[in-house]
Amino acid sequence: MVTLSIIVVSYNTKALLQQCLYSVFHSLRPRIEPGDGPRFEIFVIDNDSRDGSADMITECFPVVKLIKSPKNVGFAAANNIAIARATGKYLLFLNPDTLVKGEALWEMVDLMESAPEAGVATGSFVYPDGSFQDGAFRFPNLWMTLLDFFPFSHRLLGSSLNGRYPKRYYSGPFEIDHPLGACFIARREVVQQVGVFSEDFFLYSEEVEWCWRVKRGNWKIYCYPKPTIVHYGGQSTGQQKDSMYLQLHKSRLTFFKKHYDPLFCAVNRVLVAAGVLWESFRALRSAGRAEITSEACISRIRTCIQIFKMVVRGV
């Protein structure tokens, strides 16, 4: 068994993926000595990319275990394919739109070794300009749904009502509900106990739902400030904004239906219905002001209608 299995799911992010993997090897190298047995393995699951990502992996990173999916199976299913093949004591899930700073990967292993009660852990995230990025969150609540559609105040968006932890917490390790899905590490025993990612989710909320099960399996989840990850954010999902917006709300509704009580789900559906009606009005207003094209307006309204239908039928 190797110490660390690194799993990257990629979809049409060739340039970012290449940078990400260079940063991964740079992070791993300081602790690899000549004559060492294999301490790590890297999987890239290519979700039927059309930008030459798979060829780039073969040419530039022959040590990487490339798994080419014949179609885009989504984030959860792709990770599960690699989990079934991984042999590491720890599994680290990494998005291709990230850069690992310093020895962050080994630092996360060290932290897990020092905290046997930790089932999952993450580090701290920054944007490419070095500014702070939220990387730890509370489980979703009704305030978060409301603020998604009606952001009354910037201060509320960064508050605990919106699932954020105060920045002062990041001065030391602290327990969280779930990490940003862009980078986190888990024990193999956790996967064996609670299972793999639910394939009810094509994209979004799969790590939230999984961490829900981890916490209910009596494991703790931590955020540590030292390991640092640069996260570009939305580089793959941004390729199809409206379809990803639809997937986001489908996944959230699915998560709530699986784990929250009926009253919460009913109130949440009312908030989402009101929210997509408001989004439709905003799209029409923006088109009228020539801020967006008529095509973009129609696409957004169609997406809102699809979300509204999901709300009515309960996903």
ABEGO torsion letter per residue (X at the ends): XBABBBBBBBBGAAAAAAAAAAAAAAAAAAABBBGBBBABBBBBBBBGBAAGAAAAAAAABAABBBBBBABBAEAAAAAAAAAAABABABBBBBBAABBBBEAAAAAAAAAAAABAABABBBBBBBBAAGBBBBABBBBBBAAAAAAAABBABAAAAABAAAGBBBAAAAABBBBBABBBAABBBBBAAAAAAAEBBBAABABEGAAAAAAAAAAAAGBBBBBBAABBBBBAEGAAAAABAAAAAAAAAAAAAAAAAAABBAAAAAAAAAAAAAAAAAAAAAAAAAAAAGABBAAAAAAAAAAAAAAAAAAAAGX
